[in-house]
Amino acid sequence: MYQLYIQTKRDNNMNIQFAVNLEDLRLLARRKLPKIAFEFIDGGADDEHCMRRNRDAFTRHCLVPRYLRDVSQVDQSVQLFGHRYASPIGISPTGLAGLWRPGADLMQALAAKAANVPFMLSSSANSSIEEAMELAPENVWFQMYCTRDERINNDMVQRAIRTKVRVLVVTVDVPVNSNRERNKRNGFARPFRMTPAVAFEALGHPLWVLRYLRTGGVPMMKNWQPYAPAGANAEAVADLFGTLTPAPLVSWDNIVRIRRAWHGPLAIKGIMHPDDARKAVELGADGLVVSNHGGRQLDAAPSPVEMLPLIREAVGDDCTLILDSGVRRGSDVVIARCLGADSAIFGRPSLFGVAAAGQAGVSKALQIMKNEIDMVLKQMGCTSFASLNPGNLFSPDSPFQPSRFPSTGEKRVDPVRFDQV
């Protein structure tokens, strides 16, 4: 068994080297994970129309190139909440990552630190905010859900304060559990049980089974462990989380209380309506993550790409906007910027990367996106990500199509007339 572990580890490292896009990482992860685990990451709500809509929305926009410009050097760095990051990408919050690979949360944190991009640690992660902040204090943001217990809500905020988290992210788009049919068919339910059918299928992925057994099965949700009775095991802690979340009673009053307690940058994740965006800013939000939860909540929801220009118009230029859901290409990030986003984040590709090859897989995902953004900017004749604007887009099917290409303020060069030469 040990020889199998060493050989598989070597194969993982070899495979990841040949990944050329994020879809390659997805296919690698599908090979490494049992069906029940892979489809938990890969699936969405109901018929998964929203997931497809998230991707299709990007294809309705074209990037207009400008040539005969010096693009030997381009700058894709961004300023978010007072901190300069190397690239306009980041890792979305995702729970239960330790089930795909032990230590996955900290691997993502370290990869984000190495790439100097944000990593949003989920409150439903398997590693704690204290552990993550110790490893990557400049890059870890903390994402939390409001629960049915206001004492836990407040304590989550206080822990973020004590650990000196840079940005607090509050997710608001899970008032109830959604209908994730892949999970139901695969038997992924709480409490998680390794049924005979699941175990039989998992035998085709021996390294995952080995890790699962060696680490004691279902991993602990460490951010929630302090709120469970002393000595509670991982399943008991997960049950507590499931009892207190989702919380359909959560309202704007919760945001007001969090804003009073938290004095650092506050971002609200899951905002999709311009009126909600406007109200969030009025109540003190410094930024918004425009997101439909990756198509995992409301299958009939629009794509964040479709709502982004309306939300930017609603909140003005001073509010930081981050796009989430469906981002798979560097060109997606560039399109998002042209439509009003300051940056874009993704969750599934990072999970596929960590499942396929650990921290190296996450780093690969980030490097692929960074390389693609660099290439797209140069193809467009743009030397700065920050300078992108709606004039760089051609969107024939979009109601947000600008009436004309705005002038860039460049000095006009008169054409040469041959009869004057």
C-alpha positions in Angstrom: 0.0 0.0 0.0 2.9 2.4 0.8 4.4 1.7 -2.6 1.0 2.5 -4.2 0.9 5.8 -2.3 4.4 6.8 -3.5 3.7 5.9 -7.1 0.3 7.7 -7.1 1.9 10.8 -5.6 4.5 10.7 -8.4 1.8 10.3 -11.0 -0.1 13.2 -9.6 2.9 15.5 -9.9 3.4 14.4 -13.5 -0.2 14.8 -14.5 -0.5 18.3 -13.1 2.4 19.5 -15.2 0.5 18.7 -18.4 -2.7 20.6 -17.4 -3.1 23.5 -19.8 -6.5 24.9 -18.6 -8.9 24.7 -15.7 -10.9 22.0 -17.4 -7.9 19.7 -17.4 -7.7 20.1 -13.6 -11.4 19.2 -13.4 -10.8 16.0 -15.4 -7.8 15.1 -13.2 -9.9 15.6 -10.1 -12.6 13.3 -11.6 -10.0 10.6 -11.9 -8.8 11.0 -8.3 -12.1 11.4 -6.5 -15.0 8.9 -6.0 -18.2 9.9 -7.7 -19.9 11.1 -4.5 -17.1 13.5 -3.8 -16.5 14.8 -7.4 -20.1 15.4 -8.0 -20.6 17.3 -4.8 -18.0 19.8 -6.1 -19.1 19.7 -9.8 -22.9 19.8 -9.3 -25.5 22.5 -8.9 -29.1 23.0 -8.1 -32.1 21.4 -9.8 -31.5 21.0 -13.6 -28.2 23.0 -13.4 -29.4 25.6 -15.9 -27.8 28.3 -13.8 -24.4 26.7 -14.0 -24.6 26.7 -17.8 -26.0 30.2 -17.8 -22.9 31.4 -15.8 -20.6 30.2 -18.5 -22.8 31.2 -21.5 -23.1 34.8 -20.2 -19.4 35.4 -20.9 -19.7 34.2 -24.5 -22.1 37.1 -25.2 -19.3 39.5 -24.9 -16.4 40.0 -27.2 -13.1 41.7 -26.4 -12.0 44.3 -29.0 -8.3 44.2 -29.6 -6.1 47.3 -30.2 -2.9 46.6 -32.1 0.4 48.5 -32.8 0.9 49.2 -29.2 3.9 48.3 -27.0 2.7 45.4 -24.8 6.1 44.1 -23.7 5.1 44.9 -20.1 1.6 44.6 -18.7 0.4 45.1 -15.1 -2.4 42.9 -13.9 -2.1 43.8 -10.2 -5.1 45.2 -8.4 -5.8 47.2 -5.3 -8.5 45.6 -3.1 -9.5 47.1 0.3 -6.2 48.9 0.6 -3.9 46.0 -0.3 -2.1 45.4 -3.6 -2.5 41.9 -5.0 -0.5 40.5 -7.9 -3.4 39.4 -10.0 -7.2 40.2 -10.2 -8.2 36.7 -9.2 -8.8 34.9 -5.9 -10.2 31.7 -4.4 -13.9 31.6 -3.4 -14.9 30.2 0.0 -15.7 26.5 -0.2 -16.7 24.2 2.7 -15.7 20.6 3.4 -12.5 20.9 1.3 -10.7 18.5 3.7 -13.0 15.7 2.5 -11.4 16.0 -1.0 -7.8 16.0 0.5 -6.7 16.4 4.1 -5.3 19.8 4.8 -6.9 21.2 1.6 -7.8 24.6 3.2 -4.3 25.3 4.3 -2.9 24.2 0.9 -5.2 26.7 -0.7 -4.1 29.4 1.7 -0.4 28.7 1.0 -1.0 28.7 -2.7 -2.7 32.0 -2.5 0.1 33.4 -0.4 2.7 32.3 -3.0 0.7 33.9 -5.8 -0.2 36.9 -3.7 -4.0 36.7 -4.3 -6.9 36.5 -1.8 -8.2 33.3 -0.4 -11.6 33.4 1.3 -11.6 30.8 4.1 -15.1 29.5 4.6 -16.5 29.2 8.2 -17.5 25.7 7.1 -13.9 24.8 6.3 -12.1 22.0 8.0 -9.2 24.2 9.0 -9.8 27.0 11.5 -9.3 30.7 10.8 -6.6 30.7 13.5 -4.6 28.1 11.6 -5.0 29.8 8.2 -4.1 33.2 9.5 -0.9 31.8 11.0 0.2 30.6 7.6 -1.0 33.4 5.3 -2.1 36.5 7.2 -1.9 38.9 4.3 -4.0 36.8 1.9 -6.6 35.0 4.0 -10.1 36.7 4.2 -12.7 35.1 6.4 -16.1 34.2 5.1 -19.0 33.6 7.5 -22.7 32.7 7.4 -25.1 34.2 9.8 -26.6 31.5 12.0 -29.7 31.0 14.1 -27.5 31.8 17.2 -26.5 35.4 17.5 -23.8 34.5 20.1 -22.1 32.4 17.5 -22.4 35.1 14.9 -20.8 37.6 17.2 -18.0 35.2 18.3 -17.1 34.5 14.6 -16.6 38.3 14.2 -14.6 38.5 17.4 -12.3 35.7 16.2 -11.7 37.5 12.9 -10.8 40.6 15.0 -8.4 38.7 17.3 -6.7 37.0 14.4 -6.4 40.3 12.5 -8.2 39.2 9.4 -7.9 41.7 6.6 -11.4 41.4 5.1 -14.6 39.9 6.5 -17.0 38.4 4.0 -20.6 37.6 4.9 -22.5 35.3 2.6 -26.2 36.0 2.4 -27.5 33.8 -0.4 -28.3 30.6 1.5 -31.6 31.3 3.3 -32.5 27.6 2.9 -30.9 24.5 1.6 -31.2 24.0 -2.2 -32.2 21.0 -4.3 -28.9 19.5 -5.3 -30.1 16.4 -7.1 -26.6 14.9 -7.8 -26.0 14.8 -4.0 -29.4 13.1 -3.4 -28.8 10.5 -6.1 -25.3 9.8 -4.7 -26.4 9.6 -1.1 -24.4 12.7 0.0 -26.4 13.7 3.0 -25.9 14.6 6.7 -24.7 12.7 8.5 -22.3 11.5 5.9 -22.0 7.7 5.9 -19.7 5.5 3.8 -22.5 3.1 2.6 -21.6 -0.2 0.8 -22.5 1.3 -2.6 -20.3 4.4 -2.0 -17.5 2.3 -0.6 -17.6 -0.1 -3.7 -17.4 2.8 -6.1 -14.7 4.4 -4.1 -12.5 1.4 -4.4 -11.6 2.7 -7.9 -9.9 5.6 -6.1 -7.6 3.8 -3.6 -5.5 6.8 -2.6 -8.6 8.8 -1.6 -9.9 5.9 0.4 -6.5 5.5 2.1 -6.4 9.2 3.1 -10.1 9.0 4.3 -9.4 6.1 6.5 -6.0 7.3 7.8 -7.4 10.7 8.9 -10.4 9.1 10.7 -13.1 9.6 8.1 -15.2 12.7 8.0 -12.9 15.7 8.8 -13.6 18.1 11.6 -15.2 21.5 10.9 -12.7 23.3 13.1 -14.3 26.8 13.0 -17.5 25.2 14.5 -15.8 22.9 17.0 -15.7 25.6 19.8 -19.5 25.8 19.8 -20.1 22.0 20.2 -20.0 20.2 23.5 -16.6 19.2 24.8 -15.4 16.0 23.1 -17.9 16.2 20.2 -16.7 14.2 17.2 -16.6 15.5 13.6 -20.1 14.2 12.8 -21.6 15.9 15.9 -20.0 19.2 15.0 -21.3 18.9 11.4 -24.8 18.2 12.8 -24.6 21.3 14.9 -23.7 23.3 11.8 -26.6 21.8 10.0 -29.0 22.6 12.8 -28.0 26.3 13.0 -27.6 26.9 9.2 -29.2 27.8 6.9 -31.0 30.5 8.9 -34.1 31.8 7.0 -34.6 34.5 9.7 -31.4 36.4 8.7 -32.1 39.9 7.7 -30.5 43.3 7.2 -30.4 43.7 11.0 -27.7 41.0 11.1 -25.6 43.1 8.7 -26.1 46.1 10.9 -24.9 44.3 14.0 -21.8 42.9 12.2 -20.9 46.3 10.8 -21.0 47.8 14.3 -18.7 45.1 15.7 -16.4 44.8 12.7 -14.3 47.9 11.9 -12.3 46.5 9.0 -13.3 46.1 5.3 -16.7 44.3 5.1 -17.9 42.5 1.9 -21.3 41.0 1.4 -21.4 37.9 -0.8 -24.4 36.8 -2.8 -25.8 40.2 -3.8 -27.6 40.0 -7.2 -30.2 42.8 -7.1 -29.2 46.5 -7.6 -31.5 47.6 -4.8 -29.9 45.1 -2.4 -26.5 46.3 -3.5 -27.4 49.9 -2.8 -28.8 49.1 0.6 -25.7 47.0 1.5 -23.5 50.0 0.8 -25.8 52.3 2.7 -25.5 50.0 5.7 -21.7 50.2 5.5 -20.5 47.4 3.2 -17.2 48.3 1.6 -17.5 45.7 -1.1 -19.9 43.2 -2.7 -19.3 39.8 -4.2 -21.7 39.5 -7.0 -22.5 35.8 -7.0 -25.2 33.2 -7.5 -23.3 30.7 -5.4 -21.9 29.0 -8.5 -25.4 27.9 -9.6 -25.8 25.9 -6.4 -28.8 27.7 -4.9 -31.4 29.2 -7.2 -31.4 27.5 -10.6 -33.5 30.2 -12.2 -31.2 33.0 -11.1 -29.4 35.2 -13.7 -25.7 35.1 -14.1 -23.7 37.6 -12.1 -22.2 38.7 -15.4 -25.7 39.8 -16.5 -26.3 41.8 -13.3 -22.9 43.3 -12.8 -23.4 46.5 -14.9 -26.6 47.2 -13.2 -25.1 46.7 -9.7 -22.1 48.9 -10.6 -24.5 51.6 -11.8 -26.4 51.3 -8.5 -23.4 51.6 -6.1 -21.1 53.9 -8.0 -17.3 53.7 -8.4 -16.3 53.7 -4.7 -17.6 50.2 -3.8 -15.3 47.3 -4.5 -17.1 44.7 -6.8 -15.9 41.1 -7.1 -17.4 38.7 -9.5 -18.0 35.1 -8.6 -19.6 32.1 -10.4 -18.6 30.6 -13.7 -15.1 32.1 -14.0 -13.0 29.6 -15.9 -10.8 31.7 -18.3 -8.5 34.7 -18.1 -10.7 36.3 -20.7 -13.7 35.9 -18.2 -11.8 38.0 -15.7 -11.1 40.7 -18.3 -14.7 40.8 -19.4 -15.8 41.1 -15.8 -13.5 44.1 -15.4 -14.9 45.7 -18.5 -18.4 45.3 -17.1 -17.5 46.9 -13.8 -15.8 44.3 -11.5 -12.6 45.1 -9.7 -11.6 41.4 -9.6 -13.0 37.9 -10.0 -12.8 34.7 -7.9 -13.5 31.0 -8.4 -14.0 28.0 -6.2 -14.4 24.8 -8.1 -11.2 25.0 -10.1 -9.2 25.5 -6.8 -10.9 22.4 -5.3 -10.2 20.4 -8.5 -6.6 21.4 -8.3 -6.2 20.5 -4.6 -8.0 17.2 -5.2 -5.7 16.4 -8.1 -2.4 17.4 -6.7 -2.6 19.3 -3.4 -1.1 22.7 -3.1 0.7 22.2 -6.5 -2.7 21.8 -8.1 -4.1 25.0 -6.6 -0.9 26.8 -7.7 -1.4 25.4 -11.1 -4.9 26.8 -11.3 -3.8 30.2 -10.3 -0.8 30.2 -12.7 -3.0 29.2 -15.6 -5.4 32.0 -14.9 -2.6 34.5 -14.4 -0.9 33.5 -17.7 -4.2 33.7 -19.6 -4.9 37.2 -18.3 -1.5 38.3 -19.3 -1.9 36.9 -22.8 -5.4 38.5 -23.2 -4.2 41.9 -22.1 -1.4 41.8 -24.6 -3.7 40.6 -27.4 -5.9 43.6 -26.6 -3.1 46.1 -26.6 -3.8 46.9 -23.0 -0.9 47.4 -20.6 -2.9 47.7 -17.4 -5.8 45.6 -16.1 -7.1 48.6 -14.1 -7.5 50.6 -17.3 -10.0 48.3 -18.9 -13.5 49.8 -19.5 -16.7 49.1 -21.4 -15.1 50.5 -24.5 -13.0 47.4 -24.7 -16.1 45.3 -25.2 -18.4 44.5 -28.2 -21.6 42.9 -27.0 -24.2 42.8 -29.8 -26.8 40.9 -27.7 -26.3 42.9 -24.5 -28.5 45.8 -23.3 -25.4 47.3 -21.8 -23.6 47.8 -25.1 -22.1 51.3 -25.2 -23.4 53.5 -27.9 -19.9 54.2 -29.1 -16.4 53.4 -28.3 -15.2 56.1 -25.9 -12.1 58.0 -26.7 -9.0 56.9 -24.9 -7.5 60.4 -24.9 -4.6 59.3 -27.1 -3.0 61.8 -29.4 -4.4 61.5 -32.9 -2.0 60.4 -35.6 -2.9 61.7 -39.1 -2.7 59.2 -41.9 0.1 59.6 -44.4 -0.9 60.7 -47.8 1.2 59.3 -50.6 0.8 62.3 -52.8 2.7 64.3 -50.1 5.6 61.9 -49.9 
